[in-house]
Amino acid sequence: MHPFRVRRRGLLSTLTTLAIHPGALGDLILFSRLLSRYPAVTLVASGEVGPLLVALGAVEACLDFQALPFHELFHDTPAPESSLAQRLPSATRLISCFPAPDNSAACARLGAVCGADNSAFLPIRPPSSFTGHLLDFWADLLGIPSFSSSPSSSPSSFSPSPSSPSSSSPSSSSSPLAVSPCSSSLRVLRGESLPPFPVPPAFLSLARVALESAGLDPSVPFLLIHPGAGSPSKCWSLDRYFSLADSAGPCFFILGPVEQDRWSSSAIDSISREFPTLEGPPLSTLAGLAVLARACVGNDSGFCHLAAAVGAPTLSLFGPTNPVHFAPTGPRAHTLAGPSMDAIALDPVLQILASLS
């Protein structure tokens, strides 16, 4: 028990978990996969993501990270007097990606204000020496079973050139991703078969309305394309996405907040002039669209993590980021990885999508 532990509402009769992660959609989807191993989870997250994960049954309840006074963790206010202590639920376990694990004072204060018997502070990425997925790195830190497929169920595995892990890091793990060689420079990775999150019927209804508003028949199979990502270096070129859309039949482009904020109006107009396009859909609509689509394709982005998590046939294109660490996970998730986004040609993408549909 932490020496500064605060219990505010009496003893808890059941195990409960308070989980905190202020990251973006893709980060939270992976985090929610980890949280599936724990009971009665209340998730503290930003924006729409918390309510989305509650609706998908990934967590039991949520709180808005931005509405809570987490700045108090970096002040000298005694834990019992902290207003944060009054607004966070009591929990028997804390699993948090905030603050950073190297800020020991802030981590200790958070453990105290939430009254947890057991606190774990997780880094948001594994060390480069770790040869498994982020989920397995977290599992190693928490001392729970790996998320990796057993060797007997995976035809082969991919690992980057290993280096000696630091003594403070978990041991290297086999990747939970099966791999089939595509060429000397491209790899196709298939996500582990984690069960999909069930999508509520209301989300499917919202998606059908969005399709009809764009002039698409919801009963006709379509390819759902998200051409954006958090960084331009993670994006396949728009020209190749246009060629993909021309070759793949009916398609629907979606543009998220990053594209709306950072892309030029001419780039956005070039998409909407040629193809049905939806800008800034709510995450509920986006989840429904992924389920209705014959396949989903995008870059290393939250969209592909969400599509994979709800069980949609999903192809994620990876260049500068390590797919073994961060590939989306789900029963029908695939990742095509190259040394750069420019190295990913159209033909392999078309071939994989044809096999998914």
Secondary structure, 3 states (H helix, E strand, C coil): CCCCCCCCCCCCCCCCEEEECCCCHHHHHHHHHHHCCCCCEEEEECCCHHHHHHHCCCCCEEEEHHHCCHHHHHCCCCHHHCHHHHHCCCCCEEEECCCCCCCHHHHHHHHHHHCCCEEEECCCCCCCCCCCCHHHHHHHHHCCCCCCCCHHHCCCECCCCCCCCCCCCCCCCCCCCEEEECCCCCEEEECCCCCCCCCCHHHHHHHHHHHHHCCCCCCCCCEEEECCCCCHHHCCCHHHHHHHHHHHCCEEEEECHHHHHHCCHHHHHHHHHHCCEEECCCHHHHHHHHHHCCEEEEECCHHHHHHHHCCCCEEEEECCCCHHHHCCCCCCEEEEECCCHHHCCHHHHHHHHHHHC
